[in-house]
Amino acid sequence: MSDQETSAYRICGECDGRNPVESRVHALNRCVYCGNTEIMSGRFVPKAPPAQSVPAESAPPENKTLTLVELHQKHRIMVPPSGGIIGRHGDLDPQFFARCPHVSGTHCRLYITQGDWYVRDLGSMNHTYINGNRLGTEATKLTAKSILQIADVKFDIEII
C-alpha cells in the first residue's frame, strides 16, 4: 500500500488537490498544487478514498504515458496516469530527488487533462524550465522530445 493510500490529507477547495497532512507546505497552510491559502477549510480525509471514475474527456488514452529520462544518468521516471509531484518530498521518485539539493521539496506538479500532459511550477526556489524557457506558476503543456529542467536536473520527455 502506498503512503498516499495510508496517509491523511486535506482536499483543497480551489483545485481539489490532495494535500498530505504531514507535508511541510500543508504546515504552512497552503495547497501544494495551487497555493490556496485557505487549505485548512478544505475537507479532511483520514485516508485516500476508493478510486473515483474520471470523466471521459479527462481520462488519459490507454497509450499516452509520460516518462522522464534524466539526461546524464539516464534514470527513468514513469509518471502514473494520476500524475504527481516532483520534489525531494514529492510522490514521484523522491529518493532520486533527495540527492538533488537545488530541487525544492514540492517543486512542480505533472498531470494529464483531456489527453495532454502539463507541468506547473509550485513556486520553487530554483524554477522549472521547458527547453530553456523558465515557467511561471501557470500550467504549461508538455510535448515529446522537449527538455524539462527541474532546478539543475534535465530530463528528456517521452510521451508514448
C-alpha positions as CSV (number, residue, x, y, z in Angstrom):
1,M,0.0,0.0,0.0
2,S,1.4,3.4,-0.9
3,D,1.9,6.3,1.5
4,Q,-0.9,8.2,-0.2
5,E,-3.3,5.3,0.4
6,T,-2.4,5.2,4.1
7,S,-1.9,9.0,4.8
8,A,-4.4,11.6,5.9
9,Y,-4.9,14.6,3.7
10,R,-7.0,17.7,3.1
11,I,-8.8,18.3,-0.2
12,C,-8.2,21.8,-1.5
13,G,-11.5,23.7,-2.1
14,E,-9.9,25.5,-5.0
15,C,-8.2,22.8,-7.1
16,D,-9.4,19.5,-5.4
17,G,-5.7,18.7,-4.8
18,R,-4.9,16.1,-2.1
19,N,-2.6,17.7,0.4
20,P,-0.9,15.3,2.8
21,V,-1.4,16.4,6.4
22,E,2.3,15.8,7.2
23,S,3.7,17.8,4.3
24,R,5.8,20.8,5.0
25,V,3.7,23.0,2.7
26,H,0.5,21.9,4.5
27,A,2.1,23.0,7.8
28,L,2.3,26.5,6.2
29,N,-1.5,26.3,5.5
30,R,-1.3,26.4,1.7
31,C,-2.2,23.9,-1.0
32,V,0.9,22.1,-2.6
33,Y,-0.8,22.3,-6.0
34,C,-2.3,25.7,-6.4
35,G,-1.0,27.7,-3.4
36,N,-4.5,28.3,-2.0
37,T,-4.0,29.8,1.5
38,E,-7.3,28.6,2.8
39,I,-6.4,24.9,2.8
40,M,-7.4,24.4,6.4
41,S,-11.0,25.0,5.4
42,G,-10.7,22.0,3.0
43,R,-12.3,18.7,3.7
44,F,-10.2,16.4,5.9
45,V,-9.9,12.7,4.7
46,P,-8.4,10.2,7.0
47,K,-7.1,8.1,4.1
48,A,-7.5,8.1,0.4
49,P,-11.0,7.2,-0.8
50,P,-11.6,4.4,-3.3
51,A,-10.7,5.3,-6.9
52,Q,-13.2,7.6,-8.5
53,S,-14.2,7.3,-12.1
54,V,-12.7,10.0,-14.3
55,P,-14.9,11.8,-16.8
56,A,-14.4,10.5,-20.3
57,E,-13.0,13.9,-21.6
58,S,-10.3,13.8,-18.8
59,A,-9.4,10.1,-19.0
60,P,-5.9,9.6,-20.4
61,P,-5.8,7.5,-23.6
62,E,-4.5,4.0,-22.9
63,N,-1.3,4.5,-24.9
64,K,-0.4,8.1,-23.8
65,T,2.2,7.6,-21.0
66,L,4.7,10.1,-19.7
67,T,8.3,9.1,-18.9
68,L,11.1,11.4,-17.8
69,V,14.6,10.3,-18.8
70,E,17.4,12.1,-16.9
71,L,19.9,13.3,-19.5
72,H,23.2,12.3,-17.8
73,Q,22.5,9.1,-15.8
74,K,19.5,8.0,-18.0
75,H,17.4,7.5,-14.8
76,R,13.8,6.9,-15.9
77,I,10.8,8.1,-14.0
78,M,7.4,6.6,-15.2
79,V,4.6,9.1,-14.3
80,P,1.3,7.3,-13.4
81,P,-1.9,8.5,-15.2
82,S,-2.8,10.2,-11.9
83,G,0.2,12.5,-12.3
84,G,2.2,13.6,-9.3
85,I,4.5,16.0,-7.5
86,I,8.2,16.2,-8.3
87,G,10.5,17.2,-5.4
88,R,12.5,15.9,-2.5
89,H,9.2,15.4,-0.6
90,G,7.1,14.7,-3.7
91,D,5.5,11.4,-4.7
92,L,7.4,10.8,-8.0
93,D,10.7,9.1,-7.1
94,P,11.6,11.2,-4.0
95,Q,14.7,9.0,-3.4
96,F,16.2,10.2,-6.7
97,F,15.3,13.9,-6.0
98,A,16.6,13.7,-2.4
99,R,20.1,13.7,-3.9
100,C,19.4,16.9,-5.8
101,P,20.0,19.8,-3.3
102,H,18.6,22.5,-5.7
103,V,15.2,20.7,-6.2
104,S,12.5,22.0,-3.8
105,G,10.6,19.8,-1.5
106,T,7.5,20.2,-3.7
107,H,9.0,21.6,-6.9
108,C,6.4,21.0,-9.7
109,R,3.3,19.0,-10.5
110,L,2.8,16.8,-13.6
111,Y,-0.8,16.0,-14.6
112,I,-2.9,15.0,-17.5
113,T,-6.1,16.7,-18.6
114,Q,-8.1,16.0,-21.8
115,G,-5.4,13.7,-23.0
116,D,-2.5,16.2,-22.7
117,W,0.3,16.3,-20.1
118,Y,1.0,19.5,-18.3
119,V,3.6,20.8,-15.8
120,R,3.0,23.5,-13.2
121,D,5.8,25.0,-11.1
122,L,4.7,25.1,-7.4
123,G,6.7,28.3,-6.5
124,S,10.0,26.5,-6.4
125,M,13.2,28.4,-5.4
126,N,15.2,27.3,-8.5
127,H,12.4,27.2,-11.0
128,T,11.2,24.8,-13.7
129,Y,12.1,25.2,-17.4
130,I,10.9,23.8,-20.7
131,N,13.5,23.9,-23.5
132,G,15.4,26.5,-21.5
133,N,12.3,28.8,-21.0
134,R,11.5,29.5,-17.4
135,L,7.9,28.7,-16.4
136,G,5.7,30.8,-14.2
137,T,3.1,29.2,-12.0
138,E,0.7,28.7,-14.8
139,A,0.3,25.2,-16.4
140,T,2.4,24.5,-19.5
141,K,1.7,21.7,-21.9
142,L,4.4,19.1,-22.3
143,T,5.4,17.7,-25.7
144,A,7.5,14.7,-26.7
145,K,11.2,15.5,-27.3
146,S,11.1,18.6,-25.1
147,I,13.6,19.1,-22.3
148,L,12.1,19.5,-18.8
149,Q,14.6,21.1,-16.4
150,I,13.8,21.0,-12.7
151,A,16.3,23.3,-11.0
152,D,19.6,21.9,-12.4
153,V,18.3,18.5,-13.4
154,K,17.4,18.0,-17.0
155,F,15.0,15.3,-18.5
156,D,14.0,14.2,-21.9
157,I,10.2,14.0,-22.2
158,E,8.8,10.8,-23.7
159,I,5.1,10.7,-24.4
160,I,4.0,7.4,-25.9
